[in-house]
Amino acid sequence: MIAGRLYRSDDVELVTARIRARQIVQRHGATDPAAEDERRALLVSLFAELGEGVALEPPFHCDYGWNISLGAGSYINCNCVFLDCAPVTIGASAQIGPGVMFCAATHPIDPAQRALGLELAQPIVLGSNVWVGASVVIGPGVTIGDHSVIGAGSVVMRDVDAKVVAAGNPCRVLRHL
């Protein structure tokens, strides 16, 4: 799965890992917002990396958690979804709006492979100081360069260079910074 090869999501080990992630996410969402140490401990137990000063607003969803790295000072607003079948890396000081979806998961184009329940995944990388507006969808294999801005409602299916403003469906560069 992490290597980008076909896999079955109904594998017992993966199902168990998804249940674990949902349990931690549920506990995180049920904690008192003022219980910062407890909330951070839950996220540390869930994610691959959790930088200092990360703020993650519940509710959120992730498949596994152990494929997610959040850089120092990043902010993830409410209702974000991480389909982290491959690594999802968020750089330091990134600002993620509400309802953003990180979709590292994808499916084969071949209908026979899909019928067999096979899936694929490709990593997603956001650079440092990236701002992603509300309700953006970021697809598998996408990299967004440092200091870029992605406009609300965009569908990002291709890489975005550093220091640009990009928006739309499909997302495209509007101007350089």
SEMI-597115 format. One record per residue (C-alpha): z negated, y negated, x; residue in three letters; residue number from 1. Coordinates in pm, 1 decimal, padded with zeros to 6 digits, always signed. Each point is the difference from the previous one (the first is absolute). Example, Ala and Ser with C-alpha at 12.3 -4.5 7.8 and 13.67 -1.06 7.14 Angstrom:
% SEMI-597115
<kolse><pz>-00780.0</pz><py>+00450.0</py><px>+01230.0</px><type>ala</type><seq>1</seq></kolse>
<kolse><pz>+00066.0</pz><py>-00344.0</py><px>+00137.0</px><type>ser</type><seq>2</seq></kolse>
END
This chain:
% SEMI-597115
<kolse><pz>+00000.0</pz><py>+00000.0</py><px>+00000.0</px><type>met</type><seq>1</seq></kolse>
<kolse><pz>-00107.5</pz><py>-00252.8</py><px>+00262.0</px><type>ile</type><seq>2</seq></kolse>
<kolse><pz>+00290.3</pz><py>+00104.3</py><px>+00224.7</px><type>ala</type><seq>3</seq></kolse>
<kolse><pz>+00248.7</pz><py>-00104.4</py><px>-00270.9</px><type>gly</type><seq>4</seq></kolse>
<kolse><pz>+00109.6</pz><py>+00354.2</py><px>-00084.3</px><type>arg</type><seq>5</seq></kolse>
<kolse><pz>+00019.6</pz><py>+00157.5</py><px>-00344.6</px><type>leu</type><seq>6</seq></kolse>
<kolse><pz>-00336.7</pz><py>+00115.1</py><px>-00135.6</px><type>tyr</type><seq>7</seq></kolse>
<kolse><pz>-00161.8</pz><py>+00117.6</py><px>-00322.6</px><type>arg</type><seq>8</seq></kolse>
<kolse><pz>-00257.5</pz><py>-00234.5</py><px>-00147.7</px><type>ser</type><seq>9</seq></kolse>
<kolse><pz>-00161.7</pz><py>+00287.2</py><px>-00191.1</px><type>asp</type><seq>10</seq></kolse>
<kolse><pz>-00120.8</pz><py>+00156.3</py><px>+00327.1</px><type>asp</type><seq>11</seq></kolse>
<kolse><pz>-00369.7</pz><py>+00086.6</py><px>-00044.7</px><type>val</type><seq>12</seq></kolse>
<kolse><pz>-00105.9</pz><py>-00203.6</py><px>+00304.9</px><type>glu</type><seq>13</seq></kolse>
<kolse><pz>+00183.6</pz><py>-00309.6</py><px>-00127.9</px><type>leu</type><seq>14</seq></kolse>
<kolse><pz>-00137.0</pz><py>+00036.6</py><px>-00354.1</px><type>val</type><seq>15</seq></kolse>
<kolse><pz>-00353.0</pz><py>+00024.7</py><px>+00142.7</px><type>thr</type><seq>16</seq></kolse>
<kolse><pz>+00058.2</pz><py>-00308.7</py><px>+00215.4</px><type>ala</type><seq>17</seq></kolse>
<kolse><pz>+00126.4</pz><py>-00200.6</py><px>-00300.3</px><type>arg</type><seq>18</seq></kolse>
<kolse><pz>-00305.7</pz><py>+00097.0</py><px>-00204.1</px><type>ile</type><seq>19</seq></kolse>
<kolse><pz>-00226.7</pz><py>-00111.4</py><px>+00285.0</px><type>arg</type><seq>20</seq></kolse>
<kolse><pz>+00180.1</pz><py>-00334.9</py><px>+00021.4</px><type>ala</type><seq>21</seq></kolse>
<kolse><pz>-00030.6</pz><py>-00056.1</py><px>-00376.3</px><type>arg</type><seq>22</seq></kolse>
<kolse><pz>-00371.7</pz><py>+00076.3</py><px>+00011.8</px><type>gln</type><seq>23</seq></kolse>
<kolse><pz>-00058.3</pz><py>-00254.5</py><px>+00278.4</px><type>ile</type><seq>24</seq></kolse>
<kolse><pz>+00218.0</pz><py>-00261.5</py><px>-00173.7</px><type>val</type><seq>25</seq></kolse>
<kolse><pz>-00191.7</pz><py>+00054.4</py><px>-00324.1</px><type>gln</type><seq>26</seq></kolse>
<kolse><pz>-00334.2</pz><py>-00042.1</py><px>+00178.6</px><type>arg</type><seq>27</seq></kolse>
<kolse><pz>+00127.1</pz><py>-00313.7</py><px>+00176.4</px><type>his</type><seq>28</seq></kolse>
<kolse><pz>+00107.6</pz><py>-00151.4</py><px>-00332.4</px><type>gly</type><seq>29</seq></kolse>
<kolse><pz>-00337.5</pz><py>+00078.8</py><px>-00157.7</px><type>ala</type><seq>30</seq></kolse>
<kolse><pz>-00207.9</pz><py>-00166.2</py><px>+00272.6</px><type>thr</type><seq>31</seq></kolse>
<kolse><pz>-00159.2</pz><py>-00338.9</py><px>-00043.8</px><type>asp</type><seq>32</seq></kolse>
<kolse><pz>+00237.3</pz><py>-00263.6</py><px>+00147.0</px><type>pro</type><seq>33</seq></kolse>
<kolse><pz>-00297.4</pz><py>-00139.2</py><px>+00193.8</px><type>ala</type><seq>34</seq></kolse>
<kolse><pz>-00065.4</pz><py>+00339.4</py><px>+00166.4</px><type>ala</type><seq>35</seq></kolse>
<kolse><pz>+00233.5</pz><py>-00078.6</py><px>+00289.1</px><type>glu</type><seq>36</seq></kolse>
<kolse><pz>-00144.5</pz><py>+00256.8</py><px>+00242.5</px><type>asp</type><seq>37</seq></kolse>
<kolse><pz>+00030.0</pz><py>+00282.2</py><px>-00253.1</px><type>glu</type><seq>38</seq></kolse>
<kolse><pz>+00355.2</pz><py>-00099.5</py><px>-00093.1</px><type>arg</type><seq>39</seq></kolse>
<kolse><pz>+00104.4</pz><py>-00021.7</py><px>+00365.3</px><type>arg</type><seq>40</seq></kolse>
<kolse><pz>-00153.4</pz><py>+00341.2</py><px>+00078.2</px><type>ala</type><seq>41</seq></kolse>
<kolse><pz>+00205.0</pz><py>+00156.0</py><px>-00279.5</px><type>leu</type><seq>42</seq></kolse>
<kolse><pz>+00319.2</pz><py>-00159.0</py><px>+00132.6</px><type>leu</type><seq>43</seq></kolse>
<kolse><pz>-00079.1</pz><py>+00107.9</py><px>+00356.3</px><type>val</type><seq>44</seq></kolse>
<kolse><pz>-00033.7</pz><py>+00357.9</py><px>-00126.6</px><type>ser</type><seq>45</seq></kolse>
<kolse><pz>+00335.1</pz><py>-00029.7</py><px>-00178.7</px><type>leu</type><seq>46</seq></kolse>
<kolse><pz>+00239.0</pz><py>-00187.3</py><px>+00230.8</px><type>phe</type><seq>47</seq></kolse>
<kolse><pz>+00141.8</pz><py>+00078.7</py><px>+00344.0</px><type>ala</type><seq>48</seq></kolse>
<kolse><pz>-00096.6</pz><py>-00348.1</py><px>+00119.7</px><type>glu</type><seq>49</seq></kolse>
<kolse><pz>-00191.7</pz><py>-00283.2</py><px>-00160.6</px><type>leu</type><seq>50</seq></kolse>
<kolse><pz>-00011.0</pz><py>-00324.5</py><px>+00197.9</px><type>gly</type><seq>51</seq></kolse>
<kolse><pz>-00288.7</pz><py>-00243.2</py><px>-00010.9</px><type>glu</type><seq>52</seq></kolse>
<kolse><pz>-00008.4</pz><py>-00236.8</py><px>-00294.3</px><type>gly</type><seq>53</seq></kolse>
<kolse><pz>+00239.6</pz><py>+00197.5</py><px>-00220.3</px><type>val</type><seq>54</seq></kolse>
<kolse><pz>-00034.9</pz><py>-00075.2</py><px>-00371.0</px><type>ala</type><seq>55</seq></kolse>
<kolse><pz>+00136.2</pz><py>+00249.5</py><px>-00251.4</px><type>leu</type><seq>56</seq></kolse>
<kolse><pz>-00038.8</pz><py>-00083.2</py><px>-00367.3</px><type>glu</type><seq>57</seq></kolse>
<kolse><pz>-00031.6</pz><py>+00286.5</py><px>-00245.3</px><type>pro</type><seq>58</seq></kolse>
<kolse><pz>+00157.6</pz><py>+00157.1</py><px>-00181.6</px><type>pro</type><seq>59</seq></kolse>
<kolse><pz>+00244.4</pz><py>+00151.2</py><px>+00244.1</px><type>phe</type><seq>60</seq></kolse>
<kolse><pz>+00163.3</pz><py>+00338.3</py><px>+00038.6</px><type>his</type><seq>61</seq></kolse>
<kolse><pz>+00098.2</pz><py>+00207.7</py><px>+00299.9</px><type>cys</type><seq>62</seq></kolse>
<kolse><pz>+00121.6</pz><py>+00355.3</py><px>+00042.2</px><type>asp</type><seq>63</seq></kolse>
<kolse><pz>-00192.9</pz><py>+00098.2</py><px>+00312.4</px><type>tyr</type><seq>64</seq></kolse>
<kolse><pz>-00148.3</pz><py>-00304.6</py><px>+00172.1</px><type>gly</type><seq>65</seq></kolse>
<kolse><pz>+00011.0</pz><py>+00158.8</py><px>+00345.1</px><type>trp</type><seq>66</seq></kolse>
<kolse><pz>+00353.2</pz><py>-00137.2</py><px>+00046.9</px><type>asn</type><seq>67</seq></kolse>
<kolse><pz>-00104.2</pz><py>-00362.0</py><px>-00063.5</px><type>ile</type><seq>68</seq></kolse>
<kolse><pz>-00090.0</pz><py>-00249.6</py><px>+00274.5</px><type>ser</type><seq>69</seq></kolse>
<kolse><pz>-00115.6</pz><py>-00349.3</py><px>-00096.4</px><type>leu</type><seq>70</seq></kolse>
<kolse><pz>-00010.1</pz><py>-00265.5</py><px>+00271.4</px><type>gly</type><seq>71</seq></kolse>
<kolse><pz>-00290.5</pz><py>-00239.9</py><px>+00054.1</px><type>ala</type><seq>72</seq></kolse>
<kolse><pz>-00030.2</pz><py>-00278.2</py><px>-00253.4</px><type>gly</type><seq>73</seq></kolse>
<kolse><pz>+00256.2</pz><py>+00143.3</py><px>-00239.3</px><type>ser</type><seq>74</seq></kolse>
<kolse><pz>-00043.0</pz><py>-00053.8</py><px>-00373.3</px><type>tyr</type><seq>75</seq></kolse>
<kolse><pz>+00120.6</pz><py>+00245.9</py><px>-00263.6</px><type>ile</type><seq>76</seq></kolse>
<kolse><pz>-00021.3</pz><py>-00135.1</py><px>-00354.5</px><type>asn</type><seq>77</seq></kolse>
<kolse><pz>-00065.8</pz><py>+00211.1</py><px>-00310.6</px><type>cys</type><seq>78</seq></kolse>
<kolse><pz>+00225.0</pz><py>+00267.7</py><px>-00151.8</px><type>asn</type><seq>79</seq></kolse>
<kolse><pz>+00177.7</pz><py>+00091.9</py><px>+00323.5</px><type>cys</type><seq>80</seq></kolse>
<kolse><pz>+00145.8</pz><py>+00348.1</py><px>+00042.5</px><type>val</type><seq>81</seq></kolse>
<kolse><pz>+00041.3</pz><py>+00182.7</py><px>+00332.1</px><type>phe</type><seq>82</seq></kolse>
<kolse><pz>+00217.0</pz><py>+00311.7</py><px>-00021.9</px><type>leu</type><seq>83</seq></kolse>
<kolse><pz>-00098.4</pz><py>+00086.0</py><px>+00355.3</px><type>asp</type><seq>84</seq></kolse>
<kolse><pz>+00176.4</pz><py>+00331.3</py><px>+00055.4</px><type>cys</type><seq>85</seq></kolse>
<kolse><pz>+00106.1</pz><py>-00158.7</py><px>+00329.3</px><type>ala</type><seq>86</seq></kolse>
<kolse><pz>-00189.8</pz><py>-00265.7</py><px>+00196.1</px><type>pro</type><seq>87</seq></kolse>
<kolse><pz>-00038.4</pz><py>-00341.9</py><px>-00163.5</px><type>val</type><seq>88</seq></kolse>
<kolse><pz>-00101.4</pz><py>-00258.4</py><px>+00258.9</px><type>thr</type><seq>89</seq></kolse>
<kolse><pz>-00106.6</pz><py>-00350.7</py><px>-00100.1</px><type>ile</type><seq>90</seq></kolse>
<kolse><pz>-00032.1</pz><py>-00251.4</py><px>+00285.4</px><type>gly</type><seq>91</seq></kolse>
<kolse><pz>-00285.0</pz><py>-00239.7</py><px>+00065.4</px><type>ala</type><seq>92</seq></kolse>
<kolse><pz>-00042.8</pz><py>-00296.1</py><px>-00235.7</px><type>ser</type><seq>93</seq></kolse>
<kolse><pz>+00251.1</pz><py>+00134.3</py><px>-00252.0</px><type>ala</type><seq>94</seq></kolse>
<kolse><pz>-00038.4</pz><py>-00125.2</py><px>-00356.7</px><type>gln</type><seq>95</seq></kolse>
<kolse><pz>+00108.3</pz><py>+00241.4</py><px>-00271.4</px><type>ile</type><seq>96</seq></kolse>
<kolse><pz>+00028.7</pz><py>-00126.6</py><px>-00357.8</px><type>gly</type><seq>97</seq></kolse>
<kolse><pz>-00106.9</pz><py>+00187.8</py><px>-00311.5</px><type>pro</type><seq>98</seq></kolse>
<kolse><pz>+00203.0</pz><py>+00295.5</py><px>-00120.2</px><type>gly</type><seq>99</seq></kolse>
<kolse><pz>+00185.2</pz><py>+00065.3</py><px>+00327.0</px><type>val</type><seq>100</seq></kolse>
<kolse><pz>+00131.5</pz><py>+00354.7</py><px>+00046.6</px><type>met</type><seq>101</seq></kolse>
<kolse><pz>+00043.6</pz><py>+00162.7</py><px>+00341.3</px><type>phe</type><seq>102</seq></kolse>
<kolse><pz>+00225.8</pz><py>+00297.4</py><px>-00071.8</px><type>cys</type><seq>103</seq></kolse>
<kolse><pz>+00031.9</pz><py>+00210.3</py><px>+00314.9</px><type>ala</type><seq>104</seq></kolse>
<kolse><pz>+00078.2</pz><py>+00297.3</py><px>-00225.7</px><type>ala</type><seq>105</seq></kolse>
<kolse><pz>+00357.6</pz><py>+00075.0</py><px>-00095.5</px><type>thr</type><seq>106</seq></kolse>
<kolse><pz>+00203.3</pz><py>+00292.7</py><px>-00129.5</px><type>his</type><seq>107</seq></kolse>
<kolse><pz>+00310.9</pz><py>+00182.6</py><px>+00116.5</px><type>pro</type><seq>108</seq></kolse>
<kolse><pz>+00331.1</pz><py>-00118.2</py><px>-00142.7</px><type>ile</type><seq>109</seq></kolse>
<kolse><pz>+00109.1</pz><py>+00363.1</py><px>-00037.4</px><type>asp</type><seq>110</seq></kolse>
<kolse><pz>-00101.0</pz><py>+00104.8</py><px>-00355.6</px><type>pro</type><seq>111</seq></kolse>
<kolse><pz>-00050.3</pz><py>+00363.8</py><px>+00106.9</px><type>ala</type><seq>112</seq></kolse>
<kolse><pz>-00260.4</pz><py>-00106.6</py><px>+00257.3</px><type>gln</type><seq>113</seq></kolse>
<kolse><pz>-00173.6</pz><py>-00221.7</py><px>-00256.4</px><type>arg</type><seq>114</seq></kolse>
<kolse><pz>-00004.8</pz><py>+00290.2</py><px>-00247.5</px><type>ala</type><seq>115</seq></kolse>
<kolse><pz>-00186.7</pz><py>+00204.6</py><px>+00260.5</px><type>leu</type><seq>116</seq></kolse>
<kolse><pz>-00273.4</pz><py>-00267.5</py><px>+00007.6</px><type>gly</type><seq>117</seq></kolse>
<kolse><pz>+00085.0</pz><py>-00120.8</py><px>+00348.6</px><type>leu</type><seq>118</seq></kolse>
<kolse><pz>-00089.4</pz><py>-00353.0</py><px>+00107.1</px><type>glu</type><seq>119</seq></kolse>
<kolse><pz>+00040.7</pz><py>-00229.4</py><px>+00301.4</px><type>leu</type><seq>120</seq></kolse>
<kolse><pz>-00189.7</pz><py>-00293.2</py><px>+00146.1</px><type>ala</type><seq>121</seq></kolse>
<kolse><pz>+00072.8</pz><py>-00277.7</py><px>+00249.9</px><type>gln</type><seq>122</seq></kolse>
<kolse><pz>-00246.7</pz><py>-00246.2</py><px>+00156.5</px><type>pro</type><seq>123</seq></kolse>
<kolse><pz>-00046.2</pz><py>-00360.0</py><px>-00109.3</px><type>ile</type><seq>124</seq></kolse>
<kolse><pz>-00103.1</pz><py>-00272.1</py><px>+00246.5</px><type>val</type><seq>125</seq></kolse>
<kolse><pz>-00103.3</pz><py>-00358.8</py><px>-00078.1</px><type>leu</type><seq>126</seq></kolse>
<kolse><pz>-00045.0</pz><py>-00226.1</py><px>+00299.6</px><type>gly</type><seq>127</seq></kolse>
<kolse><pz>-00280.2</pz><py>-00246.9</py><px>+00056.9</px><type>ser</type><seq>128</seq></kolse>
<kolse><pz>-00047.3</pz><py>-00303.6</py><px>-00223.4</px><type>asn</type><seq>129</seq></kolse>
<kolse><pz>+00246.0</pz><py>+00125.6</py><px>-00263.3</px><type>val</type><seq>130</seq></kolse>
<kolse><pz>-00038.8</pz><py>-00132.4</py><px>-00354.1</px><type>trp</type><seq>131</seq></kolse>
<kolse><pz>+00123.1</pz><py>+00228.7</py><px>-00277.4</px><type>val</type><seq>132</seq></kolse>
<kolse><pz>+00007.8</pz><py>-00156.5</py><px>-00348.5</px><type>gly</type><seq>133</seq></kolse>
<kolse><pz>-00108.1</pz><py>+00164.8</py><px>-00323.0</px><type>ala</type><seq>134</seq></kolse>
<kolse><pz>+00175.0</pz><py>+00307.6</py><px>-00139.3</px><type>ser</type><seq>135</seq></kolse>
<kolse><pz>+00213.9</pz><py>+00072.4</py><px>+00306.0</px><type>val</type><seq>136</seq></kolse>
<kolse><pz>+00131.6</pz><py>+00353.9</py><px>+00054.8</px><type>val</type><seq>137</seq></kolse>
<kolse><pz>+00038.6</pz><py>+00104.5</py><px>+00365.3</px><type>ile</type><seq>138</seq></kolse>
<kolse><pz>+00205.3</pz><py>+00314.8</py><px>+00047.0</px><type>gly</type><seq>139</seq></kolse>
<kolse><pz>-00011.9</pz><py>+00284.2</py><px>+00249.7</px><type>pro</type><seq>140</seq></kolse>
<kolse><pz>+00087.3</pz><py>-00071.0</py><px>+00361.4</px><type>gly</type><seq>141</seq></kolse>
<kolse><pz>-00026.4</pz><py>-00380.1</py><px>-00033.2</px><type>val</type><seq>142</seq></kolse>
<kolse><pz>-00132.2</pz><py>-00226.8</py><px>+00276.5</px><type>thr</type><seq>143</seq></kolse>
<kolse><pz>-00082.6</pz><py>-00364.9</py><px>-00070.5</px><type>ile</type><seq>144</seq></kolse>
<kolse><pz>-00029.5</pz><py>-00218.0</py><px>+00309.7</px><type>gly</type><seq>145</seq></kolse>
<kolse><pz>-00289.3</pz><py>-00227.0</py><px>+00101.1</px><type>asp</type><seq>146</seq></kolse>
<kolse><pz>-00057.0</pz><py>-00327.7</py><px>-00187.0</px><type>his</type><seq>147</seq></kolse>
<kolse><pz>+00250.0</pz><py>+00076.0</py><px>-00278.8</px><type>ser</type><seq>148</seq></kolse>
<kolse><pz>-00041.3</pz><py>-00077.0</py><px>-00369.5</px><type>val</type><seq>149</seq></kolse>
<kolse><pz>+00122.3</pz><py>+00230.1</py><px>-00276.5</px><type>ile</type><seq>150</seq></kolse>
<kolse><pz>+00038.6</pz><py>-00171.8</py><px>-00337.6</px><type>gly</type><seq>151</seq></kolse>
<kolse><pz>-00167.2</pz><py>+00130.8</py><px>-00313.5</px><type>ala</type><seq>152</seq></kolse>
<kolse><pz>+00183.7</pz><py>+00271.3</py><px>-00190.1</px><type>gly</type><seq>153</seq></kolse>
<kolse><pz>+00222.0</pz><py>+00099.1</py><px>+00292.1</px><type>ser</type><seq>154</seq></kolse>
<kolse><pz>+00126.3</pz><py>+00351.0</py><px>+00062.9</px><type>val</type><seq>155</seq></kolse>
<kolse><pz>+00009.1</pz><py>+00055.7</py><px>+00375.9</px><type>val</type><seq>156</seq></kolse>
<kolse><pz>+00211.2</pz><py>+00301.6</py><px>+00097.1</px><type>met</type><seq>157</seq></kolse>
<kolse><pz>+00118.1</pz><py>-00118.7</py><px>+00343.7</px><type>arg</type><seq>158</seq></kolse>
<kolse><pz>-00171.8</pz><py>-00145.3</py><px>+00304.6</px><type>asp</type><seq>159</seq></kolse>
<kolse><pz>-00085.4</pz><py>-00370.9</py><px>-00002.9</px><type>val</type><seq>160</seq></kolse>
<kolse><pz>+00002.5</pz><py>-00195.9</py><px>+00326.7</px><type>asp</type><seq>161</seq></kolse>
<kolse><pz>-00295.8</pz><py>-00198.9</py><px>+00132.3</px><type>ala</type><seq>162</seq></kolse>
<kolse><pz>-00051.0</pz><py>-00363.8</py><px>-00101.0</px><type>lys</type><seq>163</seq></kolse>
<kolse><pz>+00211.7</pz><py>-00004.1</py><px>-00315.1</px><type>val</type><seq>164</seq></kolse>
<kolse><pz>-00043.6</pz><py>-00062.2</py><px>-00371.0</px><type>val</type><seq>165</seq></kolse>
<kolse><pz>+00161.6</pz><py>+00279.1</py><px>-00199.0</px><type>ala</type><seq>166</seq></kolse>
<kolse><pz>+00009.7</pz><py>+00075.9</py><px>-00371.8</px><type>ala</type><seq>167</seq></kolse>
<kolse><pz>+00193.5</pz><py>+00162.4</py><px>-00278.7</px><type>gly</type><seq>168</seq></kolse>
<kolse><pz>+00125.7</pz><py>+00334.1</py><px>-00120.1</px><type>asn</type><seq>169</seq></kolse>
<kolse><pz>+00130.1</pz><py>+00108.5</py><px>+00235.5</px><type>pro</type><seq>170</seq></kolse>
<kolse><pz>-00215.5</pz><py>-00205.9</py><px>+00235.8</px><type>cys</type><seq>171</seq></kolse>
<kolse><pz>+00200.2</pz><py>-00222.4</py><px>+00233.6</px><type>arg</type><seq>172</seq></kolse>
<kolse><pz>-00075.6</pz><py>-00277.0</py><px>+00246.9</px><type>val</type><seq>173</seq></kolse>
<kolse><pz>-00005.3</pz><py>-00345.6</py><px>-00157.8</px><type>leu</type><seq>174</seq></kolse>
<kolse><pz>-00088.8</pz><py>-00197.6</py><px>+00312.5</px><type>arg</type><seq>175</seq></kolse>
<kolse><pz>-00140.0</pz><py>+00023.5</py><px>+00350.8</px><type>his</type><seq>176</seq></kolse>
<kolse><pz>-00338.5</pz><py>-00148.7</py><px>+00086.7</px><type>leu</type><seq>177</seq></kolse>
END
